[in-house]
Every structure is written in C-alpha cells, then in structure tokens.
Amino acid sequence: MKNAPKISIVMPAYNAEKITNAIESVIQQKFKKWELLIVNDGSSDNTLQVCNTYARKDERIKVYSQKNKGPSSARNTALNLINGDLLMFLDADDTLEKHTLSILVSVFEEDNNIDLCIFAWNIIRNGKKITHKFSKRELRGNKEDYFRNIAYSSNWDIYSGGYPWNKVWKVKTIFKDGMIKFNEHVVLLEDRLFVLEAIDKINKLKVINHPLYNYVINENSTSHSSNISTSLKQNLYCYDALKYEYKYTRGAS
C-alpha cells in the first residue's frame, strides 16, 4: 500500500454538530492513506470544537476555520490546501460506506488512464435507505455522455446528477492548467458547475454500481423546504446558476 494513491477528502461544515458520523465513517475506512480537510464555515455552535477534538487524535484530519461565506468558499479553501493524488467530497451530514476508499483506489490502480470514477449511492430519508444505481446505458457512458446529460437533462439523478460527492477525481488531471474552483457567486447548482468544468478536463471515466456514499436528506434543511418564499428564492438562485452554465457549456469543447 506504500505506492497507493493518497485520497484528499474535502468537507465543508456549518453548524454541523452531528458531523461525528461523517468523520467516523472516514476514520473507519479499511484504506488508511487519506487526509480529511474540514473547513468550518463560521459555525456558531460546537462544530469547530468537535472537529478539533478529532484532529488532535488523528493527524490525517486537518481543520481550518473561516468567516461564514458559504459551502463553495469553504470547498475552495480546502482545494487550495490538498496534497493528495485523488480528490473526493463528503458533506457533513453524510457518510461513507466502510469499504468506499478501498474500492475507489482499486479502480485507479487497475487502470492508470482513468481520470474520474463515478459511483452509485444510497439516499437516507427518515431512517430508510434507498439505493440509486446506474442503468446499463449509464454504465457504458463516456465523457461526452455525462457532460451532455448533466448539463441538459431535467432528471437530476440521471448520469450522476452533477453531484460532487459521488465522484473521485485524479487531481493532476482536473487541476492541469489551473485549479478548478466552485463559483461563489451562485448559491444553488454551484456544484454542478464545478462538475461540468472538471469533466471537460478529463479524458477517461469509469462508472461503478457500488453504492459507496450515504446521502442523508434532512427535511428541515433550506434545500428541502416547501416554504413558498424559500421556493421562490431557490428559483431565482437556479436562474442565476443556469445563466453561468449556459455561458460555460456554449464555450466547452
């Protein structure tokens, strides 16, 4: 395992005292060559204290703190500090399956030409687990298929949905000719913009039907609120993001 690639895991955290589940899911991984970069985004609760407690026990866990600027800024802060060979994202509410890192590393070790691995996931809602797997067509998809479907499909889950957390990237590929950043000027769909820009840089991807990530839906969060005012704001945020996406996809190769 000495020559195995190192995985950098980026985690933004804002008022996420329950972050222990996410951190523990990384610590309990069978594969041990990783670093976890947690960026405390101006939390007003005990998030920072919880993270620092873990960091004191495990030097692979690195905690940074900044004024509240949003998840895009927090992720960008971490991206400036990673030193791994592979990059993945983990949200503070979610968890990894026990063998996630081992399986993902094996994909890159089996084929050194792979720049991106996309994997299946579980949705956890009200304690119930629903597994999302890919169709045969999605499993055979190439870079162009994924870029096109993420950019233009109305189905948010098809071809991996443009989510950052069900993907592992080869760092030297996506950061070639300049680091990719999350767009801090938009507050919704910014992750999809990042994914599209990163996919545009790769040559080869592999899709696996192993559900390796547990995406936990908190019904009380802003993103899942049914409040009319919130919904209107979300529509405006989506419009702003789609304007950026349109400009980008028009110029993408």
Secondary structure as a PSIPRED ss2 file (coil, helix, strand):
# PSIPRED VFORMAT (PSIPRED V4.0)

   1 M C   1.000  0.000  0.000
   2 K C   1.000  0.000  0.000
   3 N C   1.000  0.000  0.000
   4 A C   1.000  0.000  0.000
   5 P C   1.000  0.000  0.000
   6 K C   1.000  0.000  0.000
   7 I E   0.000  0.000  1.000
   8 S E   0.000  0.000  1.000
   9 I E   0.000  0.000  1.000
  10 V E   0.000  0.000  1.000
  11 M E   0.000  0.000  1.000
  12 P E   0.000  0.000  1.000
  13 A E   0.000  0.000  1.000
  14 Y C   1.000  0.000  0.000
  15 N C   1.000  0.000  0.000
  16 A C   1.000  0.000  0.000
  17 E H   0.000  1.000  0.000
  18 K H   0.000  1.000  0.000
  19 I H   0.000  1.000  0.000
  20 T H   0.000  1.000  0.000
  21 N H   0.000  1.000  0.000
  22 A H   0.000  1.000  0.000
  23 I H   0.000  1.000  0.000
  24 E H   0.000  1.000  0.000
  25 S H   0.000  1.000  0.000
  26 V H   0.000  1.000  0.000
  27 I H   0.000  1.000  0.000
  28 Q C   1.000  0.000  0.000
  29 Q C   1.000  0.000  0.000
  30 K C   1.000  0.000  0.000
  31 F C   1.000  0.000  0.000
  32 K C   1.000  0.000  0.000
  33 K C   1.000  0.000  0.000
  34 W E   0.000  0.000  1.000
  35 E E   0.000  0.000  1.000
  36 L E   0.000  0.000  1.000
  37 L E   0.000  0.000  1.000
  38 I E   0.000  0.000  1.000
  39 V E   0.000  0.000  1.000
  40 N E   0.000  0.000  1.000
  41 D E   0.000  0.000  1.000
  42 G C   1.000  0.000  0.000
  43 S C   1.000  0.000  0.000
  44 S C   1.000  0.000  0.000
  45 D C   1.000  0.000  0.000
  46 N C   1.000  0.000  0.000
  47 T H   0.000  1.000  0.000
  48 L H   0.000  1.000  0.000
  49 Q H   0.000  1.000  0.000
  50 V H   0.000  1.000  0.000
  51 C H   0.000  1.000  0.000
  52 N H   0.000  1.000  0.000
  53 T H   0.000  1.000  0.000
  54 Y H   0.000  1.000  0.000
  55 A H   0.000  1.000  0.000
  56 R H   0.000  1.000  0.000
  57 K H   0.000  1.000  0.000
  58 D C   1.000  0.000  0.000
  59 E C   1.000  0.000  0.000
  60 R C   1.000  0.000  0.000
  61 I E   0.000  0.000  1.000
  62 K E   0.000  0.000  1.000
  63 V E   0.000  0.000  1.000
  64 Y E   0.000  0.000  1.000
  65 S E   0.000  0.000  1.000
  66 Q E   0.000  0.000  1.000
  67 K C   1.000  0.000  0.000
  68 N C   1.000  0.000  0.000
  69 K C   1.000  0.000  0.000
  70 G C   1.000  0.000  0.000
  71 P H   0.000  1.000  0.000
  72 S H   0.000  1.000  0.000
  73 S H   0.000  1.000  0.000
  74 A H   0.000  1.000  0.000
  75 R H   0.000  1.000  0.000
  76 N H   0.000  1.000  0.000
  77 T H   0.000  1.000  0.000
  78 A H   0.000  1.000  0.000
  79 L H   0.000  1.000  0.000
  80 N C   1.000  0.000  0.000
  81 L C   1.000  0.000  0.000
  82 I C   1.000  0.000  0.000
  83 N C   1.000  0.000  0.000
  84 G C   1.000  0.000  0.000
  85 D C   1.000  0.000  0.000
  86 L E   0.000  0.000  1.000
  87 L E   0.000  0.000  1.000
  88 M E   0.000  0.000  1.000
  89 F E   0.000  0.000  1.000
  90 L C   1.000  0.000  0.000
  91 D C   1.000  0.000  0.000
  92 A C   1.000  0.000  0.000
  93 D C   1.000  0.000  0.000
  94 D C   1.000  0.000  0.000
  95 T E   0.000  0.000  1.000
  96 L E   0.000  0.000  1.000
  97 E C   1.000  0.000  0.000
  98 K C   1.000  0.000  0.000
  99 H C   1.000  0.000  0.000
 100 T H   0.000  1.000  0.000
 101 L H   0.000  1.000  0.000
 102 S H   0.000  1.000  0.000
 103 I H   0.000  1.000  0.000
 104 L H   0.000  1.000  0.000
 105 V H   0.000  1.000  0.000
 106 S H   0.000  1.000  0.000
 107 V H   0.000  1.000  0.000
 108 F H   0.000  1.000  0.000
 109 E H   0.000  1.000  0.000
 110 E H   0.000  1.000  0.000
 111 D C   1.000  0.000  0.000
 112 N C   1.000  0.000  0.000
 113 N C   1.000  0.000  0.000
 114 I C   1.000  0.000  0.000
 115 D C   1.000  0.000  0.000
 116 L E   0.000  0.000  1.000
 117 C E   0.000  0.000  1.000
 118 I E   0.000  0.000  1.000
 119 F E   0.000  0.000  1.000
 120 A E   0.000  0.000  1.000
 121 W E   0.000  0.000  1.000
 122 N E   0.000  0.000  1.000
 123 I E   0.000  0.000  1.000
 124 I E   0.000  0.000  1.000
 125 R E   0.000  0.000  1.000
 126 N C   1.000  0.000  0.000
 127 G C   1.000  0.000  0.000
 128 K E   0.000  0.000  1.000
 129 K E   0.000  0.000  1.000
 130 I E   0.000  0.000  1.000
 131 T E   0.000  0.000  1.000
 132 H E   0.000  0.000  1.000
 133 K C   1.000  0.000  0.000
 134 F C   1.000  0.000  0.000
 135 S C   1.000  0.000  0.000
 136 K H   0.000  1.000  0.000
 137 R H   0.000  1.000  0.000
 138 E H   0.000  1.000  0.000
 139 L H   0.000  1.000  0.000
 140 R C   1.000  0.000  0.000
 141 G C   1.000  0.000  0.000
 142 N C   1.000  0.000  0.000
 143 K H   0.000  1.000  0.000
 144 E H   0.000  1.000  0.000
 145 D H   0.000  1.000  0.000
 146 Y H   0.000  1.000  0.000
 147 F H   0.000  1.000  0.000
 148 R H   0.000  1.000  0.000
 149 N H   0.000  1.000  0.000
 150 I H   0.000  1.000  0.000
 151 A H   0.000  1.000  0.000
 152 Y H   0.000  1.000  0.000
 153 S C   1.000  0.000  0.000
 154 S C   1.000  0.000  0.000
 155 N C   1.000  0.000  0.000
 156 W C   1.000  0.000  0.000
 157 D C   1.000  0.000  0.000
 158 I H   0.000  1.000  0.000
 159 Y H   0.000  1.000  0.000
 160 S H   0.000  1.000  0.000
 161 G C   1.000  0.000  0.000
 162 G C   1.000  0.000  0.000
 163 Y C   1.000  0.000  0.000
 164 P C   1.000  0.000  0.000
 165 W C   1.000  0.000  0.000
 166 N C   1.000  0.000  0.000
 167 K E   0.000  0.000  1.000
 168 V E   0.000  0.000  1.000
 169 W E   0.000  0.000  1.000
 170 K E   0.000  0.000  1.000
 171 V H   0.000  1.000  0.000
 172 K H   0.000  1.000  0.000
 173 T H   0.000  1.000  0.000
 174 I H   0.000  1.000  0.000
 175 F C   1.000  0.000  0.000
 176 K C   1.000  0.000  0.000
 177 D C   1.000  0.000  0.000
 178 G C   1.000  0.000  0.000
 179 M C   1.000  0.000  0.000
 180 I C   1.000  0.000  0.000
 181 K C   1.000  0.000  0.000
 182 F C   1.000  0.000  0.000
 183 N C   1.000  0.000  0.000
 184 E C   1.000  0.000  0.000
 185 H C   1.000  0.000  0.000
 186 V C   1.000  0.000  0.000
 187 V C   1.000  0.000  0.000
 188 L C   1.000  0.000  0.000
 189 L C   1.000  0.000  0.000
 190 E H   0.000  1.000  0.000
 191 D H   0.000  1.000  0.000
 192 R H   0.000  1.000  0.000
 193 L H   0.000  1.000  0.000
 194 F H   0.000  1.000  0.000
 195 V H   0.000  1.000  0.000
 196 L H   0.000  1.000  0.000
 197 E H   0.000  1.000  0.000
 198 A H   0.000  1.000  0.000
 199 I H   0.000  1.000  0.000
 200 D H   0.000  1.000  0.000
 201 K H   0.000  1.000  0.000
 202 I C   1.000  0.000  0.000
 203 N C   1.000  0.000  0.000
 204 K C   1.000  0.000  0.000
 205 L E   0.000  0.000  1.000
 206 K E   0.000  0.000  1.000
 207 V E   0.000  0.000  1.000
 208 I E   0.000  0.000  1.000
 209 N E   0.000  0.000  1.000
 210 H E   0.000  0.000  1.000
 211 P E   0.000  0.000  1.000
 212 L E   0.000  0.000  1.000
 213 Y E   0.000  0.000  1.000
 214 N E   0.000  0.000  1.000
 215 Y E   0.000  0.000  1.000
 216 V E   0.000  0.000  1.000
 217 I E   0.000  0.000  1.000
 218 N C   1.000  0.000  0.000
 219 E C   1.000  0.000  0.000
 220 N C   1.000  0.000  0.000
 221 S C   1.000  0.000  0.000
 222 T H   0.000  1.000  0.000
 223 S H   0.000  1.000  0.000
 224 H H   0.000  1.000  0.000
 225 S C   1.000  0.000  0.000
 226 S C   1.000  0.000  0.000
 227 N C   1.000  0.000  0.000
 228 I H   0.000  1.000  0.000
 229 S H   0.000  1.000  0.000
 230 T H   0.000  1.000  0.000
 231 S H   0.000  1.000  0.000
 232 L H   0.000  1.000  0.000
 233 K H   0.000  1.000  0.000
 234 Q H   0.000  1.000  0.000
 235 N H   0.000  1.000  0.000
 236 L H   0.000  1.000  0.000
 237 Y H   0.000  1.000  0.000
 238 C H   0.000  1.000  0.000
 239 Y H   0.000  1.000  0.000
 240 D H   0.000  1.000  0.000
 241 A H   0.000  1.000  0.000
 242 L H   0.000  1.000  0.000
 243 K H   0.000  1.000  0.000
 244 Y H   0.000  1.000  0.000
 245 E H   0.000  1.000  0.000
 246 Y H   0.000  1.000  0.000
 247 K H   0.000  1.000  0.000
 248 Y H   0.000  1.000  0.000
 249 T H   0.000  1.000  0.000
 250 R H   0.000  1.000  0.000
 251 G H   0.000  1.000  0.000
 252 A C   1.000  0.000  0.000
 253 S C   1.000  0.000  0.000
